[in-house]
Amino acid sequence: MPAITSSAPVPPPSGAPDDEVRVRRTEGPLRVLLVEPESEQSHQLVLSLSGHDVDITVCVDGAEALLRVGMVRPDTLLTNAAPPEVDLETLVRVTRRAMDIPILIGVGPGDSQRAMRALAAGATACVNRPYRIPELSALLRGSLPGPEGSPVTGTGDPVALRSGDLELDALGHRLFVDGQPVNLALREFGIMDFLLRHSGRVVSREELWTEVWHKPLPPVNNTIAVHIRRLRHKLGDSESQPRFIHTVRGIGYRLDTANGG
């Protein structure tokens, strides 16, 4: 089983005054500023998270979010990848300059490039959209600093996964191999996250596709094979002599890190 570790906290923005640095919270509801233009989506999210000790302030666009971020002083900003009025990168950069809070990006099909630019601009992590409440609740709690400055979760779910020589930082959206960072695209990160959470067992192509792409696997599709090939290249792996990702013919893949190969 992968060991639970903690991700490094996001450093305060350069030049930020002391009272702008993230305040450590120990009690009370989690204050979330949500950017969601679709009223039905925001309504459902507010209802679904009401039992998770989360207080949500809804903004319909990025301009309203920038106005409210200083007034509400949220613990976390959660926004979709295409907020109206203000583009995602600007929203992330201005928020990051104003407050050192976790910024989570809700991503769906076609959002990978926007998400990567947002992460480069200072966003903390990505979360799949449509949102799955248990996953979102755990990530929201995990994005808060703990007493020692390390992220914690309210459910005990890991914010980082480690197996053998691989470590995946879910909040920082980073993968480390032998301690060295590896840059992954959004889908590649999703695949590695799923494989690490099921390390040691065979994962079918259907499971991977459903988990990462959130739709049924087409009858003829080599997209997973292409992504696995790219992952192996970035990990320094190979199909003929795999160190990490093993192909199980006719079924899927198995991540094996017990002995580094």
TITOR-889337 format. One record per residue (C-alpha): x, y, z; residue in three letters; residue number from 1. Coordinates in Angstrom, 3 decimals. Example, Ala and Ser with C-alpha at 12.3 -4.5 7.8 and 13.67 -1.06 7.14 Angstrom:
[filum [12.300,-4.500,7.800],'ALA',1]
[filum [13.670,-1.060,7.140],'SER',2]
END
This chain:
[filum [0.000,0.000,0.000],'MET',1]
[filum [1.326,3.486,-0.781],'PRO',2]
[filum [2.531,5.386,2.258],'ALA',3]
[filum [0.775,8.625,3.171],'ILE',4]
[filum [3.000,11.673,3.082],'THR',5]
[filum [2.377,15.388,2.984],'SER',6]
[filum [2.966,17.909,0.213],'SER',7]
[filum [5.080,20.991,0.746],'ALA',8]
[filum [2.989,24.053,1.617],'PRO',9]
[filum [2.681,26.818,-0.967],'VAL',10]
[filum [5.096,29.637,-0.053],'PRO',11]
[filum [3.730,33.142,0.617],'PRO',12]
[filum [3.735,35.445,-2.417],'PRO',13]
[filum [6.833,37.575,-2.731],'SER',14]
[filum [6.411,40.951,-1.122],'GLY',15]
[filum [3.090,40.123,0.535],'ALA',16]
[filum [2.501,41.894,3.867],'PRO',17]
[filum [2.380,39.759,6.989],'ASP',18]
[filum [-1.396,40.019,7.368],'ASP',19]
[filum [-1.864,38.742,3.811],'GLU',20]
[filum [-0.120,35.441,4.542],'VAL',21]
[filum [-2.453,32.471,4.855],'ARG',22]
[filum [-4.040,32.243,8.301],'VAL',23]
[filum [-3.922,28.845,9.913],'ARG',24]
[filum [-7.396,27.549,10.752],'ARG',25]
[filum [-8.111,25.062,13.483],'THR',26]
[filum [-11.912,25.202,13.774],'GLU',27]
[filum [-15.093,26.431,12.113],'GLY',28]
[filum [-16.447,25.762,8.615],'PRO',29]
[filum [-14.160,25.846,5.620],'LEU',30]
[filum [-14.736,29.083,3.696],'ARG',31]
[filum [-14.732,28.433,-0.051],'VAL',32]
[filum [-15.075,31.054,-2.762],'LEU',33]
[filum [-16.639,29.263,-5.730],'LEU',34]
[filum [-16.518,30.632,-9.288],'VAL',35]
[filum [-19.318,28.902,-11.195],'GLU',36]
[filum [-21.400,30.631,-13.923],'PRO',37]
[filum [-23.946,27.796,-14.140],'GLU',38]
[filum [-26.517,28.394,-11.388],'SER',39]
[filum [-27.708,24.779,-11.325],'GLU',40]
[filum [-24.154,23.505,-10.862],'GLN',41]
[filum [-23.394,25.949,-8.054],'SER',42]
[filum [-26.717,25.215,-6.338],'HIS',43]
[filum [-26.083,21.480,-6.398],'GLN',44]
[filum [-22.553,21.941,-5.102],'LEU',45]
[filum [-23.713,24.113,-2.219],'VAL',46]
[filum [-26.333,21.517,-1.271],'LEU',47]
[filum [-23.924,18.572,-1.608],'SER',48]
[filum [-21.193,20.178,0.520],'LEU',49]
[filum [-23.580,21.496,3.176],'SER',50]
[filum [-23.025,18.367,5.263],'GLY',51]
[filum [-19.232,18.617,5.011],'HIS',52]
[filum [-18.795,21.730,7.187],'ASP',53]
[filum [-18.127,23.936,4.161],'VAL',54]
[filum [-19.364,27.528,3.782],'ASP',55]
[filum [-19.534,28.473,0.079],'ILE',56]
[filum [-19.722,31.951,-1.413],'THR',57]
[filum [-20.739,31.738,-5.073],'VAL',58]
[filum [-19.444,34.081,-7.761],'CYS',59]
[filum [-20.788,33.945,-11.315],'VAL',60]
[filum [-17.602,35.236,-12.960],'ASP',61]
[filum [-13.942,36.010,-12.387],'GLY',62]
[filum [-14.512,39.752,-11.927],'ALA',63]
[filum [-16.889,39.163,-9.019],'GLU',64]
[filum [-14.418,36.666,-7.529],'ALA',65]
[filum [-11.607,39.250,-7.542],'LEU',66]
[filum [-13.931,41.738,-5.848],'LEU',67]
[filum [-15.034,39.280,-3.174],'ARG',68]
[filum [-11.722,37.558,-2.450],'VAL',69]
[filum [-10.573,40.480,-0.280],'GLY',70]
[filum [-13.977,40.883,1.366],'MET',71]
[filum [-14.719,37.238,2.169],'VAL',72]
[filum [-11.085,36.241,2.783],'ARG',73]
[filum [-11.785,32.605,1.872],'PRO',74]
[filum [-9.695,29.627,2.895],'ASP',75]
[filum [-9.781,28.246,-0.653],'THR',76]
[filum [-10.701,29.452,-4.136],'LEU',77]
[filum [-12.412,26.885,-6.374],'LEU',78]
[filum [-13.033,27.898,-9.984],'THR',79]
[filum [-13.902,26.235,-13.244],'ASN',80]
[filum [-11.314,26.401,-16.010],'ALA',81]
[filum [-13.160,29.025,-18.074],'ALA',82]
[filum [-14.519,31.755,-15.775],'PRO',83]
[filum [-16.383,34.559,-17.588],'PRO',84]
[filum [-15.196,38.201,-17.635],'GLU',85]
[filum [-11.674,37.515,-16.333],'VAL',86]
[filum [-9.512,34.794,-17.848],'ASP',87]
[filum [-8.286,31.966,-15.631],'LEU',88]
[filum [-4.600,32.947,-15.599],'GLU',89]
[filum [-5.412,36.512,-14.546],'THR',90]
[filum [-7.760,35.280,-11.836],'LEU',91]
[filum [-5.057,32.975,-10.468],'VAL',92]
[filum [-2.245,35.554,-10.607],'ARG',93]
[filum [-4.221,38.385,-8.987],'VAL',94]
[filum [-5.627,36.113,-6.285],'THR',95]
[filum [-2.174,34.706,-5.586],'ARG',96]
[filum [-0.761,38.226,-5.177],'ARG',97]
[filum [-3.574,39.209,-2.813],'ALA',98]
[filum [-3.741,36.074,-0.643],'MET',99]
[filum [-1.707,32.942,-0.121],'ASP',100]
[filum [-4.609,30.496,-0.280],'ILE',101]
[filum [-5.030,27.218,-2.170],'PRO',102]
[filum [-6.477,27.748,-5.660],'ILE',103]
[filum [-8.207,24.688,-7.113],'LEU',104]
[filum [-9.175,24.403,-10.782],'ILE',105]
[filum [-12.175,22.304,-11.826],'GLY',106]
[filum [-11.278,20.689,-15.143],'VAL',107]
[filum [-13.256,18.719,-17.687],'GLY',108]
[filum [-12.624,17.454,-21.234],'PRO',109]
[filum [-10.741,20.026,-23.280],'GLY',110]
[filum [-9.463,21.994,-20.271],'ASP',111]
[filum [-5.952,20.536,-20.075],'SER',112]
[filum [-4.117,23.466,-21.683],'GLN',113]
[filum [-5.945,26.077,-19.591],'ARG',114]
[filum [-5.281,24.001,-16.478],'ALA',115]
[filum [-1.562,23.715,-17.174],'MET',116]
[filum [-1.286,27.484,-17.735],'ARG',117]
[filum [-3.180,28.076,-14.494],'ALA',118]
[filum [-0.823,25.779,-12.583],'LEU',119]
[filum [2.138,27.639,-14.066],'ALA',120]
[filum [0.506,30.919,-12.951],'ALA',121]
[filum [0.269,29.720,-9.354],'GLY',122]
[filum [-2.798,27.482,-9.030],'ALA',123]
[filum [-2.411,24.770,-6.395],'THR',124]
[filum [-4.057,21.740,-8.008],'ALA',125]
[filum [-6.708,20.476,-10.413],'CYS',126]
[filum [-9.837,18.500,-9.589],'VAL',127]
[filum [-12.078,16.649,-12.019],'ASN',128]
[filum [-15.321,18.327,-13.069],'ARG',129]
[filum [-18.201,17.409,-12.784],'PRO',130]
[filum [-17.131,17.386,-9.160],'TYR',131]
[filum [-17.325,14.218,-7.097],'ARG',132]
[filum [-18.192,15.335,-3.598],'ILE',133]
[filum [-16.036,12.861,-1.564],'PRO',134]
[filum [-12.988,13.654,-3.715],'GLU',135]
[filum [-13.642,17.411,-3.661],'LEU',136]
[filum [-14.287,17.498,0.085],'SER',137]
[filum [-11.055,15.605,0.788],'ALA',138]
[filum [-9.068,17.868,-1.529],'LEU',139]
[filum [-10.535,21.024,-0.015],'LEU',140]
[filum [-9.619,19.855,3.476],'ARG',141]
[filum [-6.239,18.613,2.309],'GLY',142]
[filum [-5.401,22.012,0.824],'SER',143]
[filum [-5.466,23.675,4.247],'LEU',144]
[filum [-2.269,24.017,6.291],'PRO',145]
[filum [-2.003,21.883,9.400],'GLY',146]
[filum [-0.521,22.902,12.743],'PRO',147]
[filum [3.002,22.306,11.488],'GLU',148]
[filum [2.386,23.866,8.097],'GLY',149]
[filum [1.654,20.533,6.403],'SER',150]
[filum [-1.614,19.929,4.557],'PRO',151]
[filum [-4.145,17.713,6.287],'VAL',152]
[filum [-7.479,16.250,5.296],'THR',153]
[filum [-10.683,15.972,7.247],'GLY',154]
[filum [-11.231,12.419,6.020],'THR',155]
[filum [-7.756,10.955,6.409],'GLY',156]
[filum [-7.301,10.728,2.615],'ASP',157]
[filum [-3.698,11.207,1.452],'PRO',158]
[filum [-2.623,14.461,-0.179],'VAL',159]
[filum [0.469,12.676,-1.486],'ALA',160]
[filum [1.096,9.078,-2.517],'LEU',161]
[filum [4.423,7.289,-2.309],'ARG',162]
[filum [5.200,3.846,-3.614],'SER',163]
[filum [8.780,2.693,-4.020],'GLY',164]
[filum [10.741,5.352,-5.892],'ASP',165]
[filum [7.603,7.189,-7.041],'LEU',166]
[filum [5.884,10.017,-5.164],'GLU',167]
[filum [2.832,11.880,-6.412],'LEU',168]
[filum [1.897,15.229,-4.881],'ASP',169]
[filum [-1.827,15.656,-5.586],'ALA',170]
[filum [-2.047,19.250,-4.351],'LEU',171]
[filum [1.074,20.431,-6.150],'GLY',172]
[filum [0.192,18.401,-9.257],'HIS',173]
[filum [3.727,16.968,-9.340],'ARG',174]
[filum [5.336,13.553,-9.724],'LEU',175]
[filum [8.778,12.687,-8.395],'PHE',176]
[filum [10.892,9.765,-9.630],'VAL',177]
[filum [13.911,8.988,-7.436],'ASP',178]
[filum [13.329,12.404,-5.870],'GLY',179]
[filum [13.467,14.212,-9.217],'GLN',180]
[filum [10.398,16.134,-10.503],'PRO',181]
[filum [8.737,14.948,-13.706],'VAL',182]
[filum [6.410,17.230,-15.668],'ASN',183]
[filum [3.144,15.507,-16.583],'LEU',184]
[filum [0.229,16.579,-18.734],'ALA',185]
[filum [-3.210,16.559,-17.121],'LEU',186]
[filum [-4.273,13.094,-18.386],'ARG',187]
[filum [-0.854,11.607,-17.599],'GLU',188]
[filum [-1.176,12.883,-14.046],'PHE',189]
[filum [-4.636,11.326,-13.774],'GLY',190]
[filum [-3.329,7.968,-14.994],'ILE',191]
[filum [-0.425,7.973,-12.539],'MET',192]
[filum [-2.718,8.966,-9.679],'ASP',193]
[filum [-5.049,6.036,-10.427],'PHE',194]
[filum [-2.196,3.549,-10.908],'LEU',195]
[filum [-0.538,4.611,-7.656],'LEU',196]
[filum [-3.780,4.289,-5.725],'ARG',197]
[filum [-4.060,0.741,-7.059],'HIS',198]
[filum [-0.367,-0.116,-6.978],'SER',199]
[filum [0.336,-3.822,-7.314],'GLY',200]
[filum [-2.929,-4.852,-8.949],'ARG',201]
[filum [-3.938,-5.061,-12.593],'VAL',202]
[filum [-6.000,-2.083,-13.753],'VAL',203]
[filum [-8.094,-2.600,-16.880],'SER',204]
[filum [-8.140,-0.166,-19.785],'ARG',205]
[filum [-11.851,0.354,-19.113],'GLU',206]
[filum [-11.148,1.353,-15.498],'GLU',207]
[filum [-8.460,3.813,-16.551],'LEU',208]
[filum [-10.607,5.365,-19.247],'TRP',209]
[filum [-13.638,5.743,-16.993],'THR',210]
[filum [-11.584,7.204,-14.159],'GLU',211]
[filum [-9.498,9.655,-16.185],'VAL',212]
[filum [-11.741,10.506,-19.156],'TRP',213]
[filum [-15.118,10.063,-17.392],'HIS',214]
[filum [-16.903,8.377,-20.276],'LYS',215]
[filum [-17.239,4.859,-21.724],'PRO',216]
[filum [-14.248,3.429,-23.552],'LEU',217]
[filum [-14.795,3.467,-27.359],'PRO',218]
[filum [-14.571,0.056,-29.118],'PRO',219]
[filum [-11.424,1.071,-31.013],'VAL',220]
[filum [-9.141,3.525,-29.260],'ASN',221]
[filum [-5.379,3.709,-28.729],'ASN',222]
[filum [-5.378,6.887,-26.628],'THR',223]
[filum [-4.474,5.050,-23.408],'ILE',224]
[filum [-1.589,3.235,-25.113],'ALA',225]
[filum [-0.251,6.565,-26.407],'VAL',226]
[filum [-0.417,8.130,-22.938],'HIS',227]
[filum [1.231,5.096,-21.336],'ILE',228]
[filum [4.020,5.260,-23.907],'ARG',229]
[filum [4.611,8.931,-23.104],'ARG',230]
[filum [4.515,8.192,-19.372],'LEU',231]
[filum [7.088,5.435,-19.722],'ARG',232]
[filum [9.375,7.777,-21.612],'HIS',233]
[filum [9.101,10.442,-18.882],'LYS',234]
[filum [9.650,7.847,-16.130],'LEU',235]
[filum [12.685,6.370,-17.878],'GLY',236]
[filum [10.693,3.162,-18.276],'ASP',237]
[filum [10.329,0.789,-21.214],'SER',238]
[filum [7.745,-1.729,-22.356],'GLU',239]
[filum [10.290,-4.496,-22.949],'SER',240]
[filum [11.993,-4.104,-19.547],'GLN',241]
[filum [9.527,-2.213,-17.365],'PRO',242]
[filum [10.633,-0.738,-14.081],'ARG',243]
[filum [7.243,0.673,-13.090],'PHE',244]
[filum [4.386,0.226,-15.587],'ILE',245]
[filum [3.842,-3.370,-16.676],'HIS',246]
[filum [1.528,-4.317,-19.548],'THR',247]
[filum [-0.829,-7.207,-18.887],'VAL',248]
[filum [-1.787,-8.409,-22.360],'ARG',249]
[filum [-5.485,-8.318,-23.110],'GLY',250]
[filum [-6.359,-6.696,-19.764],'ILE',251]
[filum [-4.528,-3.490,-18.930],'GLY',252]
[filum [-1.617,-2.329,-16.785],'TYR',253]
[filum [-0.033,-2.900,-13.376],'ARG',254]
[filum [2.135,-0.463,-11.455],'LEU',255]
[filum [4.835,-2.393,-9.623],'ASP',256]
[filum [7.295,-0.427,-7.492],'THR',257]
[filum [8.039,-2.980,-4.775],'ALA',258]
[filum [11.601,-3.576,-5.941],'ASN',259]
[filum [12.026,-0.613,-8.237],'GLY',260]
[filum [10.994,-2.726,-11.198],'GLY',261]
END
